[in-house]
Amino acid sequence: MFTLSPLPYAHDALEPVLSRETLEYHYDKHHKGYVTKLNELAAGKGVTATTLEELVMNASGAIYDNAAQIWNHDFYWAGLCAPADKQPTGALAAALSAKYGSFEGFKDTFEAASMALFGSGWSWLVVDAGGRLEMFCGSNADNPLKHGSTPLLGCDVWEHAYYIDYRNLRTDYLKAFWTIVDWDRVAERYGKVVKK
């Protein structure tokens, strides 16, 4: 019923920030594992939903957990690119500066929230239901769609996302994360939301 979305670049495209080995485990094993498990659960429970979004919005328990993890990972991979010294520009940059004082202020806020998240989970930059930029952090598979927000940027802070390269140093992973964010993609997402 559900398939593993293709990785949008080669396994070594994010080096040295994230190694080929990390992507081989994270994408080929963890991400694929959620797809396999969701299909097993869906078949056993007669699930008729045809999209991950339907399951994220309406399912609960293990079906929600696996569907949300697939959605989260698809979104995460699509928002990354080869390392570069890039920053947001245009309307997104202006909105981040208005909300957080500067791009550096946004990064500091995002990193602090990500470090404060206990255990496994995700950190997100979202546009909330009121049209405001906000930070959203959720444990395990929590997804901002479920809370009425539109995600712009997601960061996987489960240890499997970074342990091979950074061991238990989540802060080092977060500092390096900024160099692989595809700010053009994030800006495109933001543009779609503010035009609604």
C-alpha positions in Angstrom: 0.0 0.0 0.0 2.7 2.5 1.0 6.2 2.7 -0.6 9.6 4.1 0.4 10.0 7.4 -1.4 13.3 7.6 -3.3 16.1 9.4 -1.5 16.4 12.7 -3.5 20.3 12.5 -3.8 23.1 10.0 -3.5 23.8 8.5 -0.1 27.1 10.5 0.2 25.6 13.8 -1.0 25.4 15.2 2.6 29.0 14.4 3.6 30.8 15.4 5.7 27.8 16.6 7.7 26.0 13.2 7.5 28.0 10.3 6.2 27.1 7.7 3.7 27.0 5.2 6.6 24.5 7.3 8.4 22.2 7.5 5.4 22.5 3.8 4.8 21.3 3.1 8.3 18.9 6.0 8.6 17.2 5.8 5.2 17.8 2.2 4.2 17.0 0.6 7.5 15.0 3.0 9.8 12.9 4.8 7.2 12.4 1.6 5.2 11.5 -0.2 8.4 8.6 2.2 9.1 7.2 1.6 5.6 7.4 -2.2 6.1 5.8 -2.0 9.5 3.0 0.3 8.4 2.1 -2.0 5.5 2.0 -5.0 7.9 -0.2 -3.0 10.4 -2.5 -1.6 7.6 -3.1 -5.0 6.1 -3.8 -6.6 9.5 -6.3 -3.9 10.5 -8.0 -3.3 7.1 -6.8 0.3 6.8 -8.4 2.0 3.8 -6.6 5.4 4.0 -4.7 6.0 0.8 -2.3 8.8 1.9 0.1 9.2 4.7 -1.5 12.6 5.5 -4.9 10.9 6.1 -3.2 8.5 8.6 -1.2 11.4 10.3 -4.5 13.3 10.8 -6.8 10.5 11.8 -4.9 7.4 13.0 -3.6 6.6 16.4 -1.3 4.1 18.1 1.2 2.2 16.1 -0.4 3.0 12.7 0.0 6.7 13.5 3.5 6.3 14.8 4.7 4.6 11.6 2.8 6.8 9.2 4.0 9.9 10.9 7.6 8.7 10.9 7.4 8.0 7.2 5.9 11.4 6.5 8.4 13.1 8.8 11.4 11.4 7.1 10.1 12.1 3.6 9.8 15.8 4.5 13.2 15.8 6.3 15.1 14.3 3.3 13.4 16.7 0.9 14.6 19.7 2.9 18.3 18.9 2.8 21.0 19.4 0.2 24.7 19.2 -0.3 26.6 21.3 2.3 26.8 25.0 1.5 27.1 28.3 3.3 23.6 29.4 2.5 21.0 31.4 4.4 17.4 32.2 3.8 16.6 35.2 1.7 13.6 37.3 0.7 10.3 37.0 2.5 11.4 34.0 4.6 14.5 35.9 5.8 12.4 38.9 6.7 9.9 36.8 8.6 12.6 35.1 10.6 14.3 38.4 11.5 10.9 39.9 12.5 10.1 36.9 14.7 13.6 36.1 16.1 15.6 39.3 15.7 17.9 37.8 13.1 18.8 34.5 11.4 21.3 33.8 14.1 18.5 34.4 16.7 16.3 31.9 14.9 19.1 29.3 14.9 19.8 29.9 18.6 16.1 29.4 19.4 15.8 26.3 17.2 19.0 24.7 18.7 17.9 25.5 22.3 14.4 24.0 21.7 16.0 20.9 20.1 18.4 20.4 22.9 15.6 20.8 25.5 13.6 18.0 23.8 14.0 15.0 26.0 14.7 11.7 24.3 13.7 11.1 20.7 11.7 13.4 18.5 11.5 16.2 15.9 12.0 19.9 15.8 10.1 22.0 13.3 9.8 25.5 12.0 6.1 25.9 11.2 3.5 28.4 10.3 0.8 28.0 12.8 -3.0 28.1 12.2 -2.9 31.9 12.8 -0.3 32.4 10.1 2.6 33.0 12.5 6.1 31.5 12.3 6.6 29.3 15.4 8.9 26.5 16.7 7.3 23.2 17.3 9.0 20.3 19.1 7.4 16.9 19.5 8.4 13.6 21.0 8.7 10.4 19.1 6.7 10.7 15.8 4.7 13.8 16.7 3.9 15.8 13.6 2.8 19.5 13.3 0.0 18.7 10.8 -1.8 17.0 13.7 -1.7 20.3 15.6 -3.0 22.5 12.7 0.4 23.8 11.7 2.2 23.8 8.3 5.8 22.6 8.5 8.5 24.5 6.7 11.6 22.8 8.1 12.0 19.6 10.1 15.0 18.3 12.0 15.2 14.7 13.1 16.7 14.6 16.6 16.3 10.9 17.2 19.8 9.5 17.9 19.7 7.3 14.8 19.8 10.5 12.8 23.3 11.5 14.0 24.8 8.9 16.3 27.2 7.4 13.8 28.7 10.8 13.0 28.3 12.6 16.3 27.8 9.9 18.9 25.7 11.5 21.7 26.6 15.1 20.8 23.3 16.3 19.6 24.5 19.9 19.8 27.3 19.2 17.3 24.8 17.7 14.9 22.5 20.7 15.2 25.4 23.2 14.6 26.3 21.3 11.4 22.7 20.8 10.3 22.4 24.4 9.1 24.9 23.8 6.3 22.7 21.1 4.7 19.3 22.9 4.9 17.9 23.6 1.5 16.8 27.1 2.1 15.4 27.4 -1.4 13.0 24.6 -0.6 12.1 26.0 2.8 11.4 29.4 1.2 9.3 27.7 -1.5 7.2 26.0 1.3 6.8 29.4 3.1 5.7 31.1 -0.1 3.0 28.5 -0.6 1.7 29.1 2.9 1.7 32.9 2.9 -0.1 33.0 -0.5 -3.1 31.0 0.9 
